[in-house]
Structures are given as C-alpha cells and as structure tokens.
Amino acid sequence: MGGISDRIEGFIMELLKDEAPDTWLELRRNELASVFGCVPSQINYVISTRFSPDHGYIVESRRGGGGYLRIKRVENGDSPIYSAIKAISGSIDYPGAKRHIDELLRRGGISAQTAAALTGAVSDAAIGAAQPEKDKIRAGVLKGALTAML
C-alpha cells in the first residue's frame, strides 16, 4: 500500500470517477483528514500537487471551520481560459496579467467588457497591498475570476 498521499489521491480519484466531467466534487478538508488520520495540511498538499490545472483539475478552497474543497475535472483543456489559468503562476505583475487578458480577448475567450472588468480588478490601484504580496494577490484574483468562467 502506498503512502498517505497516494491513498488520499486514490480516494479522491475514486470519488471523481463517479462524477460527470465539469461537475464539482465537494469535500470537507477536516473530515477527509479525520478519515485518513492526518492533518488538514496533508490534504492541502495532495490537492495542490496532484489536482492542479496541469493535471486537468480546477480546485476551489475555503479554509476555516466550515472549510471545503471543490474539485472539478476539466475536459476542455484546449479552451483559452483553461490555458491562461495553467499559465498563471502563484505571482504575476500587472503587465503579465494584462498580457493574459489581452490574449484571451484576442482569442475570443472573453468579451471586451469582461476584459475591461478583469483589467480593473487586477490593477495596482485595486490591489491595496505592498510588493511582493500584491503580485500574489493579483495572480489569485485573476485565476479565481477565470476559474469562475469555466
């Protein structure tokens, strides 16, 4: 039998197997940790390393007592929005974010109105933080908004 990470991954994969593509699977982080006798951060590790956009998944997470994980298998890995999500790392400056938005607009992945809204949302003025935190927040905002569009 593999390590704890392999068992957690296998369990989640088994649950996802029964879900239709593009359907969210919702899990409670603390309950899952309890089932496997591990800390919630172990669940986070498995999710971030094995259920990333690079592996064909989109993940939403909310921390705290009522926290949850939502995982969705993405079938259309060729969509411009999905490609942009995969390309955005954990930190992005404004010019980099603007390039992604402009490319999505050019490829028809988003409308001009959506491009304008995203540009405003990731601007330096909208993100009230100092560097390097500002670029981390910007990446999260852009990925989150794009994920919501899938």
MDTraj code that builds the backbone (N, CA, C; nanometers):
import mdtraj as md
import numpy as np

residues = "MET GLY GLY ILE SER ASP ARG ILE GLU GLY PHE ILE MET GLU LEU LEU LYS ASP GLU ALA PRO ASP THR TRP LEU GLU LEU ARG ARG ASN GLU LEU ALA SER VAL PHE GLY CYS VAL PRO SER GLN ILE ASN TYR VAL ILE SER THR ARG PHE SER PRO ASP HIS GLY TYR ILE VAL GLU SER ARG ARG GLY GLY GLY GLY TYR LEU ARG ILE LYS ARG VAL GLU ASN GLY ASP SER PRO ILE TYR SER ALA ILE LYS ALA ILE SER GLY SER ILE ASP TYR PRO GLY ALA LYS ARG HIS ILE ASP GLU LEU LEU ARG ARG GLY GLY ILE SER ALA GLN THR ALA ALA ALA LEU THR GLY ALA VAL SER ASP ALA ALA ILE GLY ALA ALA GLN PRO GLU LYS ASP LYS ILE ARG ALA GLY VAL LEU LYS GLY ALA LEU THR ALA MET LEU".split()
xyz = np.array([
    [0.0845, -0.1173, 0.0000],
    [0.0000, 0.0000, 0.0000],
    [0.0888, 0.1231, 0.0000],
    [0.0538, 0.2241, -0.0783],
    [0.1350, 0.3440, -0.0904],
    [0.1282, 0.4305, 0.0337],
    [0.1968, 0.5430, 0.0266],
    [0.1965, 0.6380, 0.1358],
    [0.0624, 0.7066, 0.1499],
    [0.0541, 0.7896, 0.2517],
    [-0.0724, 0.8587, 0.2804],
    [-0.1171, 0.9463, 0.1635],
    [-0.0221, 1.0135, 0.0986],
    [-0.0586, 1.0994, -0.0146],
    [-0.1190, 1.0172, -0.1281],
    [-0.0615, 0.9011, -0.1545],
    [-0.1153, 0.8141, -0.2598],
    [-0.2554, 0.7652, -0.2251],
    [-0.2768, 0.7333, -0.0981],
    [-0.4096, 0.6853, -0.0564],
    [-0.5136, 0.7968, -0.0658],
    [-0.4763, 0.9174, -0.0258],
    [-0.5696, 1.0308, -0.0354],
    [-0.6028, 1.0572, -0.1818],
    [-0.5002, 1.0586, -0.2657],
    [-0.5225, 1.0801, -0.4089],
    [-0.6144, 0.9726, -0.4657],
    [-0.5880, 0.8476, -0.4324],
    [-0.6706, 0.7376, -0.4823],
    [-0.8156, 0.7497, -0.4390],
    [-0.8365, 0.7884, -0.3147],
    [-0.9715, 0.8065, -0.2623],
    [-1.0457, 0.9154, -0.3401],
    [-0.9784, 1.0291, -0.3602],
    [-1.0416, 1.1403, -0.4330],
    [-1.0662, 1.1015, -0.5782],
    [-0.9702, 1.0334, -0.6387],
    [-0.9870, 0.9897, -0.7778],
    [-1.1069, 0.8948, -0.7907],
    [-1.1246, 0.8092, -0.6927],
    [-1.2384, 0.7166, -0.6942],
    [-1.3703, 0.7942, -0.6876],
    [-1.3742, 0.8980, -0.6041],
    [-1.4952, 0.9804, -0.5955],
    [-1.5195, 1.0569, -0.7251],
    [-1.4134, 1.1081, -0.7840],
    [-1.4266, 1.1830, -0.9092],
    [-1.4693, 1.0942, -1.0253],
    [-1.4342, 0.9677, -1.0184],
    [-1.4683, 0.8726, -1.1242],
    [-1.6198, 0.8670, -1.1443],
    [-1.6939, 0.8832, -1.0362],
    [-1.8396, 0.8747, -1.0430],
    [-1.9050, 1.0076, -1.0812],
    [-1.8250, 1.1138, -1.0892],
    [-1.8779, 1.2459, -1.1244],
    [-1.8658, 1.2686, -1.2747],
    [-1.9632, 1.3366, -1.3317],
    [-1.9548, 1.3743, -1.4720],
    [-1.8484, 1.4831, -1.4868],
    [-1.7811, 1.4872, -1.6022],
    [-1.6857, 1.5954, -1.6233],
    [-1.7549, 1.7306, -1.6061],
    [-1.6805, 1.8273, -1.5603],
    [-1.7306, 1.9622, -1.5359],
    [-1.8327, 1.9688, -1.4222],
    [-1.8352, 1.8665, -1.3351],
    [-1.9189, 1.8670, -1.2161],
    [-1.8278, 1.8800, -1.0945],
    [-1.8657, 1.9659, -1.0019],
    [-1.7837, 1.9872, -0.8826],
    [-1.8050, 1.8755, -0.7808],
    [-1.6952, 1.8255, -0.7269],
    [-1.6966, 1.7325, -0.6143],
    [-1.6601, 1.8154, -0.4924],
    [-1.7450, 1.8155, -0.3922],
    [-1.7177, 1.8944, -0.2721],
    [-1.6785, 1.8029, -0.1568],
    [-1.5692, 1.8380, -0.0927],
    [-1.5168, 1.7618, 0.0203],
    [-1.4916, 1.8548, 0.1374],
    [-1.5052, 1.8043, 0.2570],
    [-1.4701, 1.8786, 0.3782],
    [-1.3281, 1.8398, 0.4172],
    [-1.2398, 1.9376, 0.4209],
    [-1.0983, 1.9127, 0.4484],
    [-1.0773, 1.8411, 0.5819],
    [-1.1421, 1.8916, 0.6873],
    [-1.1242, 1.8321, 0.8202],
    [-1.1779, 1.6894, 0.8266],
    [-1.2905, 1.6641, 0.7628],
    [-1.3460, 1.5283, 0.7619],
    [-1.2543, 1.4325, 0.6869],
    [-1.2010, 1.4782, 0.5753],
    [-1.1096, 1.3952, 0.4981],
    [-0.9823, 1.3659, 0.5773],
    [-0.9312, 1.4665, 0.6464],
    [-0.8126, 1.4471, 0.7305],
    [-0.8418, 1.3461, 0.8410],
    [-0.9610, 1.3531, 0.8963],
    [-1.0002, 1.2604, 1.0020],
    [-1.0068, 1.1166, 0.9500],
    [-1.0602, 1.0994, 0.8309],
    [-1.0710, 0.9666, 0.7708],
    [-0.9327, 0.9040, 0.7532],
    [-0.8355, 0.9864, 0.7125],
    [-0.7020, 0.9341, 0.6849],
    [-0.6058, 0.9492, 0.8028],
    [-0.6542, 1.0043, 0.9141],
    [-0.5699, 1.0185, 1.0319],
    [-0.4497, 1.1079, 1.0083],
    [-0.4733, 1.2189, 0.9397],
    [-0.3636, 1.3109, 0.9105],
    [-0.4089, 1.4540, 0.9403],
    [-0.3188, 1.5469, 0.9248],
    [-0.3530, 1.6876, 0.9458],
    [-0.4112, 1.7452, 0.8167],
    [-0.4962, 1.8477, 0.8274],
    [-0.5546, 1.9072, 0.7072],
    [-0.4506, 1.9574, 0.6061],
    [-0.3335, 1.9977, 0.6539],
    [-0.2312, 2.0448, 0.5599],
    [-0.1846, 1.9329, 0.4666],
    [-0.1960, 1.8081, 0.5101],
    [-0.1613, 1.6951, 0.4225],
    [-0.2614, 1.6871, 0.3073],
    [-0.3868, 1.7142, 0.3370],
    [-0.4895, 1.7169, 0.2324],
    [-0.4570, 1.8295, 0.1344],
    [-0.4216, 1.9469, 0.1875],
    [-0.3844, 2.0599, 0.1020],
    [-0.2693, 2.0238, 0.0090],
    [-0.1703, 1.9550, 0.0639],
    [-0.0537, 1.9151, -0.0155],
    [-0.0965, 1.8265, -0.1326],
    [-0.1773, 1.7276, -0.1054],
    [-0.2213, 1.6359, -0.2110],
    [-0.3005, 1.7121, -0.3176],
    [-0.3897, 1.7978, -0.2734],
    [-0.4712, 1.8743, -0.3676],
    [-0.3828, 1.9624, -0.4553],
    [-0.2894, 2.0350, -0.3939],
    [-0.2079, 2.1296, -0.4713],
    [-0.1088, 2.0605, -0.5645],
    [-0.0634, 1.9416, -0.5299],
    [0.0357, 1.8747, -0.6143],
    [-0.0237, 1.7755, -0.7139],
    [-0.1425, 1.7255, -0.6876],
    [-0.1965, 1.6211, -0.7739],
    [-0.3286, 1.6559, -0.8420],
    [-0.3873, 1.7680, -0.8034],
    [-0.5149, 1.8091, -0.8624],
    [-0.5064, 1.9544, -0.9101],
    [-0.3990, 1.9858, -0.9779],
    [-0.3756, 2.1210, -1.0283],
    [-0.4263, 2.1327, -1.1721],
    [-0.4320, 2.2541, -1.2255],
    [-0.4703, 2.2695, -1.3666],
    [-0.3791, 2.1904, -1.4613],
    [-0.2523, 2.1785, -1.4251],
    [-0.1608, 2.0999, -1.5087],
    [-0.2022, 1.9543, -1.5186],
    [-0.2753, 1.9069, -1.4197],
    [-0.3229, 1.7686, -1.4186],
    [-0.4680, 1.7569, -1.4659],
    [-0.5265, 1.8675, -1.5104],
    [-0.6621, 1.8633, -1.5633],
    [-0.7719, 1.8886, -1.4624],
    [-0.7391, 1.9581, -1.3532],
    [-0.8382, 1.9848, -1.2491],
    [-0.8395, 2.1330, -1.2120],
    [-0.9539, 2.1780, -1.1701],
    [-0.9698, 2.3111, -1.1129],
    [-1.0138, 2.2891, -0.9690],
    [-0.9537, 2.3637, -0.8771],
    [-0.9833, 2.3478, -0.7346],
    [-1.0245, 2.4818, -0.6756],
    [-1.1308, 2.4807, -0.5992],
    [-1.1711, 2.5952, -0.5175],
    [-1.1581, 2.5513, -0.3732],
    [-1.1179, 2.6434, -0.2881],
    [-1.0957, 2.6077, -0.1488],
    [-1.1415, 2.7207, -0.0584],
    [-1.2012, 2.6825, 0.0531],
    [-1.2335, 2.7794, 0.1576],
    [-1.1832, 2.7199, 0.2879],
    [-1.1038, 2.7962, 0.3576],
    [-1.0466, 2.7488, 0.4832],
    [-1.1369, 2.7855, 0.5998],
    [-1.1043, 2.7327, 0.7144],
    [-1.1811, 2.7630, 0.8347],
    [-1.2659, 2.6440, 0.8751],
    [-1.3383, 2.6609, 0.9847],
    [-1.4177, 2.5527, 1.0420],
    [-1.5141, 2.4886, 0.9451],
    [-1.5787, 2.5687, 0.8633],
    [-1.6714, 2.5147, 0.7640],
    [-1.6055, 2.5016, 0.6287],
    [-1.4729, 2.4967, 0.6269],
    [-1.3979, 2.4961, 0.5024],
    [-1.4266, 2.3754, 0.4156],
    [-1.4071, 2.3943, 0.2884],
    [-1.4325, 2.2868, 0.1943],
    [-1.3312, 2.2915, 0.0814],
    [-1.3276, 2.1871, 0.0062],
    [-1.2530, 2.1774, -0.1184],
    [-1.3530, 2.1398, -0.2257],
    [-1.3457, 2.2071, -0.3370],
    [-1.4277, 2.1698, -0.4516],
    [-1.3323, 2.1399, -0.5656],
    [-1.3486, 2.0242, -0.6263],
    [-1.2598, 1.9798, -0.7331],
    [-1.3442, 1.9476, -0.8553],
    [-1.2965, 1.9923, -0.9686],
    [-1.3672, 1.9650, -1.0940],
    [-1.2654, 1.9202, -1.1979],
    [-1.2963, 1.8103, -1.2627],
    [-1.2152, 1.7629, -1.3749],
    [-1.2545, 1.8454, -1.4965],
    [-1.1579, 1.8975, -1.5670],
    [-1.1857, 1.9813, -1.6833],
    [-1.1572, 1.9013, -1.8091],
    [-1.2599, 1.8817, -1.8887],
    [-1.2453, 1.8054, -2.0120],
    [-1.1903, 1.8904, -2.1252],
    [-1.2283, 2.0168, -2.1271],
    [-1.1874, 2.1028, -2.2376],
    [-1.0569, 2.1731, -2.2031],
    [-0.9484, 2.0993, -2.2048],
    [-0.8189, 2.1547, -2.1722],
    [-0.7639, 2.2464, -2.2794],
    [-0.8323, 2.2581, -2.3927],
    [-0.7849, 2.3438, -2.5007],
    [-0.8480, 2.4822, -2.4974],
    [-0.9380, 2.5089, -2.4039],
    [-1.0029, 2.6393, -2.4029],
    [-0.9018, 2.7481, -2.3681],
    [-0.9169, 2.8659, -2.4240],
    [-0.8243, 2.9752, -2.3936],
    [-0.8213, 3.0095, -2.2441],
    [-0.9363, 3.0023, -2.1799],
    [-0.9421, 3.0350, -2.0372],
    [-0.8644, 2.9313, -1.9572],
    [-0.8837, 2.8054, -1.9872],
    [-0.8121, 2.6996, -1.9159],
    [-0.6611, 2.7132, -1.9380],
    [-0.6207, 2.7434, -2.0600],
    [-0.4794, 2.7628, -2.0904],
    [-0.4213, 2.8782, -2.0100],
    [-0.4966, 2.9859, -1.9958],
    [-0.4497, 3.1010, -1.9183],
    [-0.4343, 3.0639, -1.7712],
    [-0.5303, 2.9921, -1.7161],
    [-0.5214, 2.9501, -1.5761],
    [-0.3951, 2.8684, -1.5538],
    [-0.3673, 2.7768, -1.6442],
    [-0.2475, 2.6935, -1.6315],
    [-0.1200, 2.7762, -1.6401],
    [-0.1221, 2.8825, -1.7192],
    [-0.0015, 2.9617, -1.7423],
    [0.0288, 3.0600, -1.6289],
    [-0.0698, 3.0931, -1.5489],
    [-0.0501, 3.1915, -1.4416],
    [0.0077, 3.1210, -1.3200],
    [0.1230, 3.1672, -1.2768],
    [0.1872, 3.1060, -1.1600],
    [0.1282, 3.1653, -1.0324],
    [0.1951, 3.1479, -0.9228],
    [0.1477, 3.1976, -0.7936],
    [0.1672, 3.3459, -0.7746],
    [0.2311, 3.4113, -0.8705],
    [0.2579, 3.5536, -0.8618],
    [0.2670, 3.6092, -1.0035],
    [0.2051, 3.7256, -1.0258],
    [0.2102, 3.7856, -1.1595],
    [0.2036, 3.9379, -1.1461],
    [0.2866, 4.0070, -1.2231],
    [0.2826, 4.1531, -1.2203],
    [0.1705, 4.2023, -1.3117],
    [0.1420, 4.3325, -1.3040],
    [0.0310, 4.3874, -1.3831],
    [0.0522, 4.3695, -1.5338],
    [0.1707, 4.4004, -1.5878],
    [0.1878, 4.3802, -1.7328],
    [0.1661, 4.2340, -1.7754],
    [0.2097, 4.1402, -1.6934],
    [0.1880, 3.9993, -1.7257],
    [0.0403, 3.9626, -1.7243],
    [-0.0313, 4.0120, -1.6233],
    [-0.1751, 3.9863, -1.6152],
    [-0.2471, 4.0482, -1.7350],
    [-0.2076, 4.1682, -1.7702],
    [-0.2697, 4.2383, -1.8834],
    [-0.2448, 4.1622, -2.0136],
    [-0.1264, 4.1038, -2.0289],
    [-0.0979, 4.0240, -2.1488],
    [-0.1912, 3.9032, -2.1577],
    [-0.2142, 3.8361, -2.0456],
    [-0.3062, 3.7215, -2.0455],
    [-0.4473, 3.7656, -2.0822],
    [-0.4912, 3.8746, -2.0240],
    [-0.6268, 3.9249, -2.0520],
    [-0.6394, 3.9631, -2.1990],
    [-0.5403, 4.0347, -2.2512],
    [-0.5437, 4.0750, -2.3926],
    [-0.5432, 3.9542, -2.4857],
    [-0.4674, 3.8515, -2.4496],
    [-0.4627, 3.7303, -2.5315],
    [-0.5973, 3.6569, -2.5280],
    [-0.6602, 3.6526, -2.4118],
    [-0.7932, 3.5912, -2.4027],
    [-0.8937, 3.6658, -2.4893],
    [-0.8864, 3.7971, -2.4882],
    [-0.9752, 3.8785, -2.5711],
    [-0.9472, 3.8517, -2.7188],
    [-0.8204, 3.8501, -2.7565],
    [-0.7823, 3.8267, -2.8952],
    [-0.8299, 3.6892, -2.9444],
    [-0.8221, 3.5882, -2.8576],
    [-0.8616, 3.4516, -2.8959],
    [-1.0121, 3.4269, -2.8826],
    [-1.0860, 3.5263, -2.8380],
    [-1.2301, 3.5110, -2.8256],
    [-1.2734, 3.4379, -2.7003],
    [-1.1833, 3.4224, -2.6045],
    [-1.2168, 3.3532, -2.4803],
    [-1.3016, 3.4364, -2.3864],
    [-1.2895, 3.5695, -2.3992],
    [-1.3679, 3.6618, -2.3168],
    [-1.4119, 3.7800, -2.4024],
    [-1.5147, 3.8495, -2.3555],
    [-1.5645, 3.9677, -2.4260],
    [-1.4820, 4.0903, -2.3875],
    [-1.4995, 4.1992, -2.4619],
    [-1.4305, 4.3249, -2.4309],
    [-1.4720, 4.3759, -2.2933],
    [-1.5993, 4.3575, -2.2593],
    [-1.6488, 4.4022, -2.1285],
    [-1.5831, 4.3217, -2.0159],
    [-1.5715, 4.1927, -2.0347],
    [-1.5068, 4.1080, -1.9345],
    [-1.3587, 4.1432, -1.9231],
    [-1.2939, 4.1677, -2.0366],
    [-1.1521, 4.2068, -2.0361],
    [-1.1334, 4.3360, -1.9560],
    [-1.2227, 4.4320, -1.9760],
    [-1.2128, 4.5586, -1.9028],
    [-1.2324, 4.5366, -1.7528],
    [-1.3280, 4.4527, -1.7170],
    [-1.3527, 4.4240, -1.5754],
    [-1.2324, 4.3538, -1.5120],
    [-1.1766, 4.2554, -1.5800],
    [-1.0592, 4.1849, -1.5282],
    [-0.9394, 4.2787, -1.5154],
    [-0.9201, 4.3632, -1.6149],
    [-0.8086, 4.4582, -1.6113],
    [-0.8206, 4.5492, -1.4902],
    [-0.9400, 4.5969, -1.4637],
    [-0.9614, 4.6808, -1.3458],
    [-0.9398, 4.6053, -1.2162],
    [-0.9842, 4.4808, -1.2122],
    [-0.9737, 4.4008, -1.0902],
    [-0.8296, 4.3668, -1.0542],
    [-0.7421, 4.3567, -1.1530],
    [-0.6033, 4.3194, -1.1248],
    [-0.5071, 4.4384, -1.1288],
    [-0.5626, 4.5586, -1.1407],
    [-0.4771, 4.6773, -1.1458],
    [-0.4109, 4.7030, -1.0108],
    [-0.3006, 4.7753, -1.0139],
    [-0.2314, 4.8109, -0.8901],
    [-0.3233, 4.8901, -0.7977],
    [-0.4060, 4.9763, -0.8557],
    [-0.4962, 5.0583, -0.7749],
    [-0.5991, 4.9736, -0.7004],
    [-0.6420, 4.8639, -0.7610],
    [-0.7450, 4.7791, -0.6995],
    [-0.6890, 4.6878, -0.5911],
    [-0.5599, 4.6607, -0.5990],
    [-0.4992, 4.5682, -0.5038],
    [-0.4180, 4.6485, -0.4029],
    [-0.4754, 4.6702, -0.2869],
    [-0.4130, 4.7534, -0.1838],
    [-0.3154, 4.6767, -0.0979],
    [-0.2044, 4.6375, -0.1556],
    [-0.1022, 4.5658, -0.0809],
    [0.0340, 4.6081, -0.1342],
    [0.1357, 4.5809, -0.0562],
    [0.2721, 4.6112, -0.0977],
    [0.3312, 4.4920, -0.1720],
    [0.4366, 4.5166, -0.2475],
    [0.5069, 4.4074, -0.3150],
    [0.5804, 4.3248, -0.2112],
    [0.6007, 4.1974, -0.2262],
    [0.5601, 4.1126, -0.3387],
    [0.4198, 4.0549, -0.3216],
    [0.3560, 4.0888, -0.2095],
    [0.2218, 4.0347, -0.1825],
    [0.1218, 4.0767, -0.2905],
    [0.1382, 4.1964, -0.3445],
    [0.0465, 4.2473, -0.4470],
    [0.0403, 4.1523, -0.5664],
    [0.1549, 4.1044, -0.6113],
    [0.1571, 4.0164, -0.7287],
    [0.0985, 3.8783, -0.6983],
    [0.1103, 3.8331, -0.5748],
    [0.0481, 3.7064, -0.5345],
    [-0.1036, 3.7212, -0.5321],
    [-0.1510, 3.8320, -0.4770],
    [-0.2952, 3.8576, -0.4720],
    [-0.3501, 3.8692, -0.6137],
    [-0.2780, 3.9415, -0.6996],
    [-0.3218, 3.9597, -0.8379],
    [-0.3364, 3.8247, -0.9084],
    [-0.2404, 3.7363, -0.8889],
    [-0.2483, 3.6032, -0.9511],
    [-0.3710, 3.5281, -0.9001],
    [-0.3971, 3.5358, -0.7706],
    [-0.5137, 3.4689, -0.7140],
    [-0.6445, 3.5253, -0.7656],
    [-0.6518, 3.6565, -0.7759],
    [-0.7734, 3.7212, -0.8279],
    [-0.7976, 3.6804, -0.9721],
    [-0.6931, 3.6863, -1.0541],
    [-0.7093, 3.6529, -1.1946],
    [-0.7449, 3.5052, -1.2135],
    [-0.6753, 3.4159, -1.1443],
    [-0.7078, 3.2736, -1.1544],
    [-0.8490, 3.2450, -1.1044],
    [-0.8864, 3.3079, -0.9944],
    [-1.0200, 3.2861, -0.9399],
    [-1.1296, 3.3323, -1.0352],
    [-1.1104, 3.4499, -1.0934],
    [-1.2102, 3.5019, -1.1868],
    [-1.2194, 3.4130, -1.3113],
    [-1.1052, 3.3707, -1.3620],
    [-1.1066, 3.2844, -1.4802],
    [-1.1663, 3.1484, -1.4502],
    [-1.1387, 3.0956, -1.3327],
    [-1.1957, 2.9670, -1.2936],
    [-1.3480, 2.9757, -1.2882],
    [-1.3991, 3.0862, -1.2391],
    [-1.5443, 3.1054, -1.2311],
    [-1.6072, 3.1087, -1.3698],
    [-1.5292, 3.1422, -1.4718],
    [-1.5814, 3.1494, -1.6089],
    [-1.5841, 3.0152, -1.6791],
    [-1.5154, 2.9160, -1.6236],
    [-1.5130, 2.7847, -1.6894],
    [-1.6490, 2.7171, -1.6831],
])
top = md.Topology()
chain = top.add_chain()
for i, resn in enumerate(residues, 1):
    res = top.add_residue(resn, chain, resSeq=i)
    for name in ("N", "CA", "C"):
        top.add_atom(name, md.element.get_by_symbol(name[0]), res)
traj = md.Trajectory(xyz[None], top)
